[in-house]
């Protein structure tokens, strides 16, 4: 079986290239996002807010000593993945890349990996007599890329915020209460209207407010 090399494809332009030497190892970092939700008189509740984007990192070895060729001919291909261009259909940004290595079934492993080059460290370690670099080690890190539509589909939806009460603490504001309970400080008027508060700046500590039920879109239920 022929050796299969790691291939990088610029999804914006369709251009692709293979590395000279496959990495000896790679690292995938993944995780979830959680957020504390305050609850009146009780400990905060952890709420799952979504999955974090994966990070793929590795070291690449590039050697052109035998060919007596400038190694930057190859390292430059990766460096250009950091360059901002206007070829993307969704605006000016660096290109989205697809890294392929091994089985192409997305469910079979870590590849293909679609992401953007987040960081690059180039270390040149061997030179010809005229100073031309012919050997380099590259440390690269790719951040998983998903369109806003894909991320929206994966984010959990609360559905609604149930009706509850809230005891006003010293220094609190209606916008702060709406932000703590709903994560929507701009909806403070709903609390004001429910409790017939004419002056939102004159909250009295110790007063118990009725907090109405709302949908995740901010409408009253």
N, C-alpha and C positions, 0 to 999 in steps of 0.2 A: 504494500500500500504506500502510495506516494505521501511525502510529508506535506501536511496542510499548514499553510502559514496564516497568521493573523492578518486579516484584511480590514482596512479602514475605508469607508465610503462616505464622501461628502454628499449628503442627501439633497442639498440645494442645487449642486451643479451636476451630480451624477458621476463625478470623477472618483476613482478608487485606486488604492495602491496597497502593496503588501510590505510588511516589515522584513528586514533582512534576516533577523533572527527572532524566533519566537521567545516570548518571556519565559523565565524559569518559574515564575509564580505570579499570581495576581490576587488582589483583595477586593471583595465586595462588601460594602457597608450598607445596612438597611435598618429600618426602624419604624416605629409608630409615633404619632403625635397625640399627646394627652393634655387636657386643660382642666384646671380646677374650677368648679362651679360653686360659688358661695351659696350656702343655705342658711336661712335665718335660725340662729340658735343651735346649729349643728355643725359638725365638721364639714369642710368642703368635699364635694363629690367629684371624683375623676370622671371626665367625659372624653371618650374617644373622638378625636376630631379629624382623623385621616392618617394615611400612610405617608411616611417621609419618602423623598426621592432617593433612589439608590445612588451610591458612588462606586465607581470602578477605578481602581488604581493599580499601577504596575510599573516596572522598570524595563526599559528596552535598551538593548545593546546594538550599536551600529559600528561596523568596522569596514573600512575601504582601503586598508593599508596595502594589500596585495595589488589592488587596481591602481594605487597611487592617485586616487581621486579624492577630491574635497568631500568630506563626509557631510558637510552642510547641504549638499545636493539632496540628501535623504532626510536629514533632520529638519530641513526647511519645509518639507511637505507636511510634517506634523505641526510645526510652528505656525504655518498659515491657517491652521484650524482655529487659531485664536483671533485672526484678523476679522474685523467688522466689514461686512459687505452689504450690498443692496440687492443681492440675487434672491434673497428670501422673499416669498410672497407675502409674509406677514410683517415686513418692515426691515429696517436696518439692524443687523445683529450678526454675530459670528455664526458659522454654519452648524447645522445639526449633523451628527455623524452616526454611522452604523458600524459597529465593530463585529466582525464575524470570525468565528473560529470553531471548527468542528460542526456538529449537527445543526441544521438551520431551523429545526423545530423550536419555536419560542418556549414551549413548555418542557424542553429536554434539559435545560441547564441555564447558564448565565449568558449565553450568546444565542442569537445576535443581541447586542446591547445598543440601544439608541440613546444618545446623549450629546452633550456639548463638552468640549475640552475646557475644563475649569482651571487647571493649572499645569504648567510645564516648567521643568528644571532641566537645563542642558549642561552637561559637564563634559568638556573636551579633554581627553587624557593622553592622546598621542598625536605627534605632529611630524611632518616631513621637515627636511633641513631648511626649506624656505618658509616655514611657519604654517603651512597648510594643515588643518586638522584632518586626521584620518581615522580617528576612533572617538566614540562618544557614548556616554550613558545618559539616558533620558528618564526622568521621573515624570509620569503623566497621571493625571486624575480627570476622569470624566464624570459629569453629573447627569443623571438620567433626565431625559427630556420628554415631557408630555404636554400636549396642547391644552389650552384652558378648557376646552370641551371635555377632554379625557379626564382632567383633574376634577371637573365639576361632577362627572358621572360617578367618580370613585369616592367623593366626599360623603360621609353619612349625613342624612337629613334628620333633624330633630323632630320635625312634623309640627309641633306646637309647644308653647310654654303654658302650663296650667295656671289657673288662678291661685293666688297665694296672698299672704299678708307680709308686711315689712315694717319693723319698728325703726323709726328714724333715730339715727345716732347724731351726736354733735358734729357739726361741720359737713354733713351730707347735703347733696343737692339732688333734685329730681333727675337730672341727666346722669349723675353718678349712679343713682339707684337703678335707672333703666339700663345703664351699661353693665352693672354688676349682675343683674338678674337676667337680662335678655341679650347682652352684648350689642345693644342698639341704643346708645345714649340719645340719639335723635328722636326717639319715641317717648320722651319724658312727658309730652303733652297728654298722652293717653292716661298716665297716672294722675296728672293734674285734673283732667276732666272727670275721671272716675271719682276722685275725692273732693271735687268742687273747690280746688285750690286756685284762688285768684292771683296770689303773689307767690310764685315758686321760690323766691329768695327768702321767704319768711317761714321756713320749716321749723317746727318746734320739736326738739329732741324728746323722745318717748312716745310720740304720737304713732299710732298703728295705722298704716296706709293699706288700703285694699288695692292689690295689684291684679289687673284684669288678665284673663287668658288671651293670648295672641297666637296667631299662626307664625310659621317661620318666615313668612313674607311681611310680617309686621301689622297684619290686620286683626281687629278684634274678633274673637270667636263667640 
